[in-house]
Amino acid sequence: MNVKDKVIEIIAEQAVLEPSDVTMDSTLEDLGIDSLGLVESIFAIEEAFDISVPFNANEPEKSDFDISSVRQIVQGIEKLVAEQHA
């Protein structure tokens, strides 16, 4: 399973949706994911990929990690995975 599919699977599970309901342009707000759901999603992603996401749960707007859309999250995770395996 590639990074995109796994991230979408995790986000869909958090939003109680089917992965097919999650598009790359979906925002977490569109999917009904609140701040707690976001934190749980980040933890699940970190565990799935064995990475550490530079995410400030208390102040997500000040984070280096872009959570504005599923596409941004996937791109951020792909970058972190690539850096870890470099």
C-alpha positions as CSV (number, residue, x, y, z in Angstrom):
1,M,0.0,0.0,0.0
2,N,1.4,3.4,-0.9
3,V,1.6,6.4,1.3
4,K,-1.4,8.2,-0.3
5,D,-3.7,5.1,0.1
6,K,-2.6,4.5,3.7
7,V,-3.1,8.1,4.8
8,I,-6.5,8.2,3.1
9,E,-7.4,5.0,4.9
10,I,-6.4,6.4,8.3
11,I,-8.3,9.7,7.7
12,A,-11.4,7.9,6.4
13,E,-11.4,5.6,9.5
14,Q,-11.1,8.7,11.7
15,A,-14.0,10.4,9.9
16,V,-16.1,7.1,9.9
17,L,-16.2,7.3,6.1
18,E,-15.2,4.9,3.2
19,P,-11.8,5.7,1.7
20,S,-13.6,6.4,-1.5
21,D,-15.4,9.3,0.2
22,V,-12.1,11.0,0.9
23,T,-10.6,13.0,-2.0
24,M,-7.2,14.7,-2.2
25,D,-9.0,18.0,-2.1
26,S,-11.0,17.2,1.0
27,T,-10.3,19.3,4.0
28,L,-10.5,17.8,7.5
29,E,-13.4,20.2,8.2
30,D,-15.2,18.8,5.1
31,L,-14.8,15.3,6.5
32,G,-16.0,16.3,10.0
33,I,-12.7,15.7,11.7
34,D,-12.2,17.9,14.7
35,S,-9.0,18.7,16.5
36,L,-9.1,15.5,18.6
37,G,-9.7,13.5,15.5
38,L,-6.8,15.3,13.8
39,V,-4.5,14.4,16.7
40,E,-5.6,10.8,16.6
41,S,-5.1,10.7,12.8
42,I,-1.5,12.1,13.2
43,F,-0.7,9.5,15.9
44,A,-2.1,6.7,13.6
45,I,0.0,8.0,10.7
46,E,3.1,8.2,12.8
47,E,2.6,4.6,13.9
48,A,1.8,3.4,10.4
49,F,4.9,4.9,8.9
50,D,7.2,4.9,11.9
51,I,7.9,8.6,11.5
52,S,7.5,11.7,13.7
53,V,5.3,14.4,12.3
54,P,6.3,17.9,13.3
55,F,2.9,18.8,14.4
56,N,1.9,21.0,17.3
57,A,-1.4,19.7,18.5
58,N,-2.0,22.7,20.7
59,E,-1.4,25.2,18.0
60,P,-1.9,23.5,14.6
61,E,-1.9,26.8,12.8
62,K,1.7,27.3,14.0
63,S,2.8,23.9,12.9
64,D,5.4,23.3,10.2
65,F,3.1,20.5,8.9
66,D,0.4,21.6,6.5
67,I,-3.0,20.1,7.3
68,S,-5.1,22.3,5.0
69,S,-6.2,19.4,2.8
70,V,-5.7,15.7,2.4
71,R,-3.3,16.4,-0.5
72,Q,-1.1,18.6,1.7
73,I,-1.1,15.9,4.5
74,V,-0.2,13.2,2.0
75,Q,2.6,15.3,0.5
76,G,4.0,16.1,3.9
77,I,4.0,12.4,4.9
78,E,5.6,11.4,1.7
79,K,8.4,13.9,2.3
80,L,8.9,12.7,5.9
81,V,9.0,9.0,4.8
82,A,11.5,9.9,2.0
83,E,13.7,11.8,4.5
84,Q,13.6,8.9,6.9
85,H,14.6,6.4,4.3
86,A,17.3,8.6,2.7
